Amino acid sequence: MLGYVGNKQPAKKAKEKRQIMAESVTFEPQNISELKRFFEENKDNHHEIWIIITNKKAANPQPVSFNQAISEAIKQGLIDSRTKNIDEKKYMIRFTKKIKP
């Protein structure tokens, strides 16, 4: 048989452990504890998470600020990659899992 020398068998390819993930999910938290709980429950089930944030000028007090969302995401092992405006009052931030080297 070709492909190996002596009694050694050809190496079998290791099966990759891949989870089937839903593409994305969107959520508008009303407070930081809701955001934390949402990240914990969804970070392993979705490729990307979009969080809707209300602008400072549109709500006083702001339900969840940009900095709070970023801080909580980092604690959960997520990174932000881009923002997208919805309208003059709201925008979304995209979070994905950090890729381990």
MODELLER restraints for C-alpha pairs under 7 A, 6 or more apart:
rsr = mdl.restraints
at = mdl.atoms
rsr.add(forms.Gaussian(group=physical.xy_distance, feature=features.Distance(at['CA:3:A'], at['CA:10:A']), mean=6.75, stdev=0.5))
rsr.add(forms.Gaussian(group=physical.xy_distance, feature=features.Distance(at['CA:4:A'], at['CA:10:A']), mean=6.02, stdev=0.5))
rsr.add(forms.Gaussian(group=physical.xy_distance, feature=features.Distance(at['CA:21:A'], at['CA:45:A']), mean=5.20, stdev=0.5))
rsr.add(forms.Gaussian(group=physical.xy_distance, feature=features.Distance(at['CA:21:A'], at['CA:46:A']), mean=5.08, stdev=0.5))
rsr.add(forms.Gaussian(group=physical.xy_distance, feature=features.Distance(at['CA:21:A'], at['CA:47:A']), mean=6.07, stdev=0.5))
rsr.add(forms.Gaussian(group=physical.xy_distance, feature=features.Distance(at['CA:22:A'], at['CA:45:A']), mean=6.28, stdev=0.5))
rsr.add(forms.Gaussian(group=physical.xy_distance, feature=features.Distance(at['CA:22:A'], at['CA:46:A']), mean=4.76, stdev=0.5))
rsr.add(forms.Gaussian(group=physical.xy_distance, feature=features.Distance(at['CA:22:A'], at['CA:47:A']), mean=6.31, stdev=0.5))
rsr.add(forms.Gaussian(group=physical.xy_distance, feature=features.Distance(at['CA:23:A'], at['CA:46:A']), mean=5.64, stdev=0.5))
rsr.add(forms.Gaussian(group=physical.xy_distance, feature=features.Distance(at['CA:23:A'], at['CA:47:A']), mean=5.10, stdev=0.5))
rsr.add(forms.Gaussian(group=physical.xy_distance, feature=features.Distance(at['CA:23:A'], at['CA:48:A']), mean=6.42, stdev=0.5))
rsr.add(forms.Gaussian(group=physical.xy_distance, feature=features.Distance(at['CA:24:A'], at['CA:46:A']), mean=5.39, stdev=0.5))
rsr.add(forms.Gaussian(group=physical.xy_distance, feature=features.Distance(at['CA:24:A'], at['CA:47:A']), mean=5.73, stdev=0.5))
rsr.add(forms.Gaussian(group=physical.xy_distance, feature=features.Distance(at['CA:24:A'], at['CA:48:A']), mean=4.72, stdev=0.5))
rsr.add(forms.Gaussian(group=physical.xy_distance, feature=features.Distance(at['CA:24:A'], at['CA:49:A']), mean=5.63, stdev=0.5))
rsr.add(forms.Gaussian(group=physical.xy_distance, feature=features.Distance(at['CA:25:A'], at['CA:46:A']), mean=6.74, stdev=0.5))
rsr.add(forms.Gaussian(group=physical.xy_distance, feature=features.Distance(at['CA:25:A'], at['CA:48:A']), mean=6.72, stdev=0.5))
rsr.add(forms.Gaussian(group=physical.xy_distance, feature=features.Distance(at['CA:25:A'], at['CA:49:A']), mean=5.15, stdev=0.5))
rsr.add(forms.Gaussian(group=physical.xy_distance, feature=features.Distance(at['CA:25:A'], at['CA:50:A']), mean=6.13, stdev=0.5))
rsr.add(forms.Gaussian(group=physical.xy_distance, feature=features.Distance(at['CA:26:A'], at['CA:49:A']), mean=5.97, stdev=0.5))
rsr.add(forms.Gaussian(group=physical.xy_distance, feature=features.Distance(at['CA:26:A'], at['CA:50:A']), mean=4.57, stdev=0.5))
rsr.add(forms.Gaussian(group=physical.xy_distance, feature=features.Distance(at['CA:26:A'], at['CA:51:A']), mean=5.81, stdev=0.5))
rsr.add(forms.Gaussian(group=physical.xy_distance, feature=features.Distance(at['CA:27:A'], at['CA:50:A']), mean=6.41, stdev=0.5))
rsr.add(forms.Gaussian(group=physical.xy_distance, feature=features.Distance(at['CA:27:A'], at['CA:51:A']), mean=5.13, stdev=0.5))
rsr.add(forms.Gaussian(group=physical.xy_distance, feature=features.Distance(at['CA:27:A'], at['CA:52:A']), mean=6.09, stdev=0.5))
rsr.add(forms.Gaussian(group=physical.xy_distance, feature=features.Distance(at['CA:28:A'], at['CA:51:A']), mean=5.79, stdev=0.5))
rsr.add(forms.Gaussian(group=physical.xy_distance, feature=features.Distance(at['CA:28:A'], at['CA:52:A']), mean=4.67, stdev=0.5))
rsr.add(forms.Gaussian(group=physical.xy_distance, feature=features.Distance(at['CA:28:A'], at['CA:53:A']), mean=6.79, stdev=0.5))
rsr.add(forms.Gaussian(group=physical.xy_distance, feature=features.Distance(at['CA:29:A'], at['CA:35:A']), mean=5.41, stdev=0.5))
rsr.add(forms.Gaussian(group=physical.xy_distance, feature=features.Distance(at['CA:29:A'], at['CA:64:A']), mean=6.93, stdev=0.5))
rsr.add(forms.Gaussian(group=physical.xy_distance, feature=features.Distance(at['CA:30:A'], at['CA:63:A']), mean=5.10, stdev=0.5))
rsr.add(forms.Gaussian(group=physical.xy_distance, feature=features.Distance(at['CA:30:A'], at['CA:64:A']), mean=6.73, stdev=0.5))
rsr.add(forms.Gaussian(group=physical.xy_distance, feature=features.Distance(at['CA:31:A'], at['CA:63:A']), mean=5.20, stdev=0.5))
rsr.add(forms.Gaussian(group=physical.xy_distance, feature=features.Distance(at['CA:31:A'], at['CA:64:A']), mean=5.60, stdev=0.5))
rsr.add(forms.Gaussian(group=physical.xy_distance, feature=features.Distance(at['CA:32:A'], at['CA:64:A']), mean=5.98, stdev=0.5))
rsr.add(forms.Gaussian(group=physical.xy_distance, feature=features.Distance(at['CA:36:A'], at['CA:72:A']), mean=6.51, stdev=0.5))
rsr.add(forms.Gaussian(group=physical.xy_distance, feature=features.Distance(at['CA:39:A'], at['CA:76:A']), mean=6.96, stdev=0.5))
rsr.add(forms.Gaussian(group=physical.xy_distance, feature=features.Distance(at['CA:47:A'], at['CA:96:A']), mean=6.33, stdev=0.5))
rsr.add(forms.Gaussian(group=physical.xy_distance, feature=features.Distance(at['CA:48:A'], at['CA:94:A']), mean=6.62, stdev=0.5))
rsr.add(forms.Gaussian(group=physical.xy_distance, feature=features.Distance(at['CA:48:A'], at['CA:95:A']), mean=5.67, stdev=0.5))
rsr.add(forms.Gaussian(group=physical.xy_distance, feature=features.Distance(at['CA:48:A'], at['CA:96:A']), mean=4.83, stdev=0.5))
rsr.add(forms.Gaussian(group=physical.xy_distance, feature=features.Distance(at['CA:49:A'], at['CA:94:A']), mean=5.72, stdev=0.5))
rsr.add(forms.Gaussian(group=physical.xy_distance, feature=features.Distance(at['CA:49:A'], at['CA:95:A']), mean=5.08, stdev=0.5))
rsr.add(forms.Gaussian(group=physical.xy_distance, feature=features.Distance(at['CA:49:A'], at['CA:96:A']), mean=6.41, stdev=0.5))
rsr.add(forms.Gaussian(group=physical.xy_distance, feature=features.Distance(at['CA:50:A'], at['CA:92:A']), mean=5.99, stdev=0.5))
rsr.add(forms.Gaussian(group=physical.xy_distance, feature=features.Distance(at['CA:50:A'], at['CA:93:A']), mean=5.44, stdev=0.5))
rsr.add(forms.Gaussian(group=physical.xy_distance, feature=features.Distance(at['CA:50:A'], at['CA:94:A']), mean=4.51, stdev=0.5))
rsr.add(forms.Gaussian(group=physical.xy_distance, feature=features.Distance(at['CA:50:A'], at['CA:95:A']), mean=6.23, stdev=0.5))
rsr.add(forms.Gaussian(group=physical.xy_distance, feature=features.Distance(at['CA:51:A'], at['CA:92:A']), mean=5.32, stdev=0.5))
rsr.add(forms.Gaussian(group=physical.xy_distance, feature=features.Distance(at['CA:51:A'], at['CA:93:A']), mean=5.28, stdev=0.5))
rsr.add(forms.Gaussian(group=physical.xy_distance, feature=features.Distance(at['CA:51:A'], at['CA:94:A']), mean=6.60, stdev=0.5))
rsr.add(forms.Gaussian(group=physical.xy_distance, feature=features.Distance(at['CA:52:A'], at['CA:90:A']), mean=6.74, stdev=0.5))
rsr.add(forms.Gaussian(group=physical.xy_distance, feature=features.Distance(at['CA:52:A'], at['CA:91:A']), mean=5.72, stdev=0.5))
rsr.add(forms.Gaussian(group=physical.xy_distance, feature=features.Distance(at['CA:52:A'], at['CA:92:A']), mean=4.35, stdev=0.5))
rsr.add(forms.Gaussian(group=physical.xy_distance, feature=features.Distance(at['CA:52:A'], at['CA:93:A']), mean=6.60, stdev=0.5))
rsr.add(forms.Gaussian(group=physical.xy_distance, feature=features.Distance(at['CA:53:A'], at['CA:64:A']), mean=6.53, stdev=0.5))
rsr.add(forms.Gaussian(group=physical.xy_distance, feature=features.Distance(at['CA:53:A'], at['CA:65:A']), mean=6.78, stdev=0.5))
rsr.add(forms.Gaussian(group=physical.xy_distance, feature=features.Distance(at['CA:53:A'], at['CA:66:A']), mean=6.91, stdev=0.5))
rsr.add(forms.Gaussian(group=physical.xy_distance, feature=features.Distance(at['CA:53:A'], at['CA:90:A']), mean=5.67, stdev=0.5))
rsr.add(forms.Gaussian(group=physical.xy_distance, feature=features.Distance(at['CA:53:A'], at['CA:91:A']), mean=5.49, stdev=0.5))
rsr.add(forms.Gaussian(group=physical.xy_distance, feature=features.Distance(at['CA:53:A'], at['CA:92:A']), mean=5.92, stdev=0.5))
rsr.add(forms.Gaussian(group=physical.xy_distance, feature=features.Distance(at['CA:54:A'], at['CA:62:A']), mean=6.52, stdev=0.5))
rsr.add(forms.Gaussian(group=physical.xy_distance, feature=features.Distance(at['CA:54:A'], at['CA:89:A']), mean=5.88, stdev=0.5))
rsr.add(forms.Gaussian(group=physical.xy_distance, feature=features.Distance(at['CA:54:A'], at['CA:90:A']), mean=4.49, stdev=0.5))
rsr.add(forms.Gaussian(group=physical.xy_distance, feature=features.Distance(at['CA:54:A'], at['CA:91:A']), mean=6.62, stdev=0.5))
rsr.add(forms.Gaussian(group=physical.xy_distance, feature=features.Distance(at['CA:55:A'], at['CA:89:A']), mean=5.48, stdev=0.5))
rsr.add(forms.Gaussian(group=physical.xy_distance, feature=features.Distance(at['CA:55:A'], at['CA:90:A']), mean=5.65, stdev=0.5))
rsr.add(forms.Gaussian(group=physical.xy_distance, feature=features.Distance(at['CA:56:A'], at['CA:62:A']), mean=5.78, stdev=0.5))
rsr.add(forms.Gaussian(group=physical.xy_distance, feature=features.Distance(at['CA:58:A'], at['CA:89:A']), mean=5.42, stdev=0.5))
rsr.add(forms.Gaussian(group=physical.xy_distance, feature=features.Distance(at['CA:73:A'], at['CA:79:A']), mean=6.41, stdev=0.5))
rsr.add(forms.Gaussian(group=physical.xy_distance, feature=features.Distance(at['CA:77:A'], at['CA:97:A']), mean=6.12, stdev=0.5))
rsr.add(forms.Gaussian(group=physical.xy_distance, feature=features.Distance(at['CA:77:A'], at['CA:98:A']), mean=6.13, stdev=0.5))
rsr.add(forms.Gaussian(group=physical.xy_distance, feature=features.Distance(at['CA:78:A'], at['CA:95:A']), mean=6.02, stdev=0.5))
rsr.add(forms.Gaussian(group=physical.xy_distance, feature=features.Distance(at['CA:78:A'], at['CA:96:A']), mean=5.37, stdev=0.5))
rsr.add(forms.Gaussian(group=physical.xy_distance, feature=features.Distance(at['CA:78:A'], at['CA:97:A']), mean=4.44, stdev=0.5))
rsr.add(forms.Gaussian(group=physical.xy_distance, feature=features.Distance(at['CA:78:A'], at['CA:98:A']), mean=5.57, stdev=0.5))
rsr.add(forms.Gaussian(group=physical.xy_distance, feature=features.Distance(at['CA:79:A'], at['CA:95:A']), mean=5.35, stdev=0.5))
rsr.add(forms.Gaussian(group=physical.xy_distance, feature=features.Distance(at['CA:79:A'], at['CA:96:A']), mean=5.56, stdev=0.5))
rsr.add(forms.Gaussian(group=physical.xy_distance, feature=features.Distance(at['CA:79:A'], at['CA:97:A']), mean=6.21, stdev=0.5))
rsr.add(forms.Gaussian(group=physical.xy_distance, feature=features.Distance(at['CA:79:A'], at['CA:98:A']), mean=6.13, stdev=0.5))
rsr.add(forms.Gaussian(group=physical.xy_distance, feature=features.Distance(at['CA:80:A'], at['CA:93:A']), mean=6.82, stdev=0.5))
rsr.add(forms.Gaussian(group=physical.xy_distance, feature=features.Distance(at['CA:80:A'], at['CA:94:A']), mean=5.64, stdev=0.5))
rsr.add(forms.Gaussian(group=physical.xy_distance, feature=features.Distance(at['CA:80:A'], at['CA:95:A']), mean=4.45, stdev=0.5))
rsr.add(forms.Gaussian(group=physical.xy_distance, feature=features.Distance(at['CA:80:A'], at['CA:96:A']), mean=6.60, stdev=0.5))
rsr.add(forms.Gaussian(group=physical.xy_distance, feature=features.Distance(at['CA:81:A'], at['CA:94:A']), mean=5.83, stdev=0.5))
rsr.add(forms.Gaussian(group=physical.xy_distance, feature=features.Distance(at['CA:81:A'], at['CA:95:A']), mean=6.26, stdev=0.5))
rsr.add(forms.Gaussian(group=physical.xy_distance, feature=features.Distance(at['CA:82:A'], at['CA:93:A']), mean=5.92, stdev=0.5))
rsr.add(forms.Gaussian(group=physical.xy_distance, feature=features.Distance(at['CA:82:A'], at['CA:94:A']), mean=5.52, stdev=0.5))
rsr.add(forms.Gaussian(group=physical.xy_distance, feature=features.Distance(at['CA:83:A'], at['CA:91:A']), mean=6.93, stdev=0.5))
rsr.add(forms.Gaussian(group=physical.xy_distance, feature=features.Distance(at['CA:83:A'], at['CA:92:A']), mean=5.47, stdev=0.5))
rsr.add(forms.Gaussian(group=physical.xy_distance, feature=features.Distance(at['CA:83:A'], at['CA:93:A']), mean=4.45, stdev=0.5))
rsr.add(forms.Gaussian(group=physical.xy_distance, feature=features.Distance(at['CA:83:A'], at['CA:94:A']), mean=6.22, stdev=0.5))
rsr.add(forms.Gaussian(group=physical.xy_distance, feature=features.Distance(at['CA:84:A'], at['CA:91:A']), mean=5.64, stdev=0.5))
rsr.add(forms.Gaussian(group=physical.xy_distance, feature=features.Distance(at['CA:84:A'], at['CA:92:A']), mean=5.18, stdev=0.5))
rsr.add(forms.Gaussian(group=physical.xy_distance, feature=features.Distance(at['CA:84:A'], at['CA:93:A']), mean=6.57, stdev=0.5))
rsr.add(forms.Gaussian(group=physical.xy_distance, feature=features.Distance(at['CA:85:A'], at['CA:91:A']), mean=4.23, stdev=0.5))
rsr.add(forms.Gaussian(group=physical.xy_distance, feature=features.Distance(at['CA:85:A'], at['CA:92:A']), mean=6.31, stdev=0.5))
rsr.add(forms.Gaussian(group=physical.xy_distance, feature=features.Distance(at['CA:86:A'], at['CA:92:A']), mean=6.96, stdev=0.5))
